[in-house]
Amino acid sequence: MSALGTPDKDGYLTKQGGSIKTWKRRWFVLKGDTIYYFKTQKDPEQTGEIKLEATTVCQAEPGMNKKKRYYMSIGTPTRVFLIYSDSEETTQQWVKKISAAIDNIANPKKSEPKSEPTPTPMTTKESTPDTSHTREPEPSKPDMNPAPAVDLSKPPMENNSSKLSTQKRIEDAKSVIPFLQDDDSKVLEFWQIWAESIPGRADLQPGMMIEYHVSTSANRQKLTWRTAGPQNVFIQKMVDFFWNVGAPESEIDRLNDVGALINPIKIGSWIDMSAKGGMDGGWYFPVDIPLKMAIEAADPGDPSKKVTEWAAKHGVDKAFSVGRDMGAAPPRQTEIRVHLPGNDFNVQLDVGLDAFNLFDFPPLPESALNILQTSNIPGLCLSIITSSEGFVRLGLLAPNPTSESVQKLCQIAGTNGSEIAEFEKALGCVPAFAEYQFLKEGFGYGVYKEGFDIVFHYHVGGEGPL
């Protein structure tokens, strides 16, 4: 962008893609007879350009304006570009500047003195219309009290704080996952976008904390990364992340609605990924709330009714976490985590196994159940994932698995345990939970393992302010 010299006008706008009609926020630069656009203001390479001609027409589209989106169109011989800003004044300014540039091309003798010649821009990533599947932040703002107003018309803030030691451990763990070593991997790019959305220590006030969690299947073919912190610190960057990866506006509105209902002090984001290219992400509230309130975050249907019936049967009335995926396509999945009632291991286990029965999941394999019963450690939890199309996944989480049980569980999952040992060494911690998990057929989408699996959960740690 520095090679372009002083722009005739520049700023963030949101444009519609070419072949794929998603909306992407870009940094636009008008210079002479060309409009260049970049992914961010500091991007060293342009994403694309719009070449203005004498026949180009730029005009406001007031009939399309809605939800603080003020549209304009730029019609060229080959394509009509639809673009919007978050204020009518901004859109009008761009229309005026672009129209003046077009007039300069059509009527050079009548135009004002030309600006210096436009230098050749830097290497272009895209010379054709932008058809990326990702979407960058749109100018919409959630309203989750007591967080301050969120201005999504601004680009995500750049994190200039020093690397967190916990983040370094997270990155070290990532470095031992084979499918995350390909620089051209979409999964790796997804991970990096998520990592960049995590607030830095400089964003924190005294007493605040950012926490990190990771879980992995025993064979390390599927991983989940989680981070959470104070709502007023996380909300802006978290929503920016969802826009960046193409989350639908309806689900961002749903986040706002559930947030207004629960009003959590702490919020977070998570991403799933697999060696077969699976990618998913969403939000979660790691706070104690009434179970009824958590169920309201899920889509209505038979699963929600069954969870309510099971909970009433066993006196489960609270959840300690609720979250939802933000994928581009339905069905949406909602996860609720609960502590199983009672102080006795066997009582808790019976309640958990009853959920497998009532929710129509197969019983745990005998070999896995034997290991779980041998542990005999109270503190069992249940992870329940539902959707409008039925139950998705059910997991029984057993705390503080021993190294011996970890090795045995790995053998049940078909691996010798060396992969987990390598992962734990890089991460610098041992599992907080071993999850006995079952994913129902049809919900693996060809990229996640369906059926029974073993998953280990790690509480990596937290970081406070600088």
Secondary structure, 3 states (H helix, E strand, C coil): CHHHCCCCEEEEEEEECCCCCCEEEEEEEEECCEEEEECCCCCCCCCEEEECCCCCEEEECHHHCECCEEEEEEECCCCEEEEEECCHHHHHHHHHHHHHHHHHHHCCCCCCCCCCCCCCCCCCCCCCCCCCCCECCCCCCCCCCCCCCCCCCCCCCCCCCCCCHHHHHHHHHHCCCHHHCCCCCHHHHHHHHHHHCCCCHHHCCCCCCEEEEEEEECCCCEEEEEEEEEHHHHHHHHHHHHHHECCCHHHHHHHHHHHHHHCCCEEEEEEEEECCCCEEEEEEECCCEEHHHHHCCCCCCHHHHHHHHHHHHHCCCEECEEEEECCCCCCCEEEEEEECCCCCHHHHHHHHHHHHHHCCCCCCCHHHHHHHHHHCCCCCEEEEEEECCEEEEEEEEEECCCHHHHHHHHHHCCCCCHHHHHHHHHHCCCCCEEEEEEECCCCCCCCCCCEEEEEEEEEEEEECCC
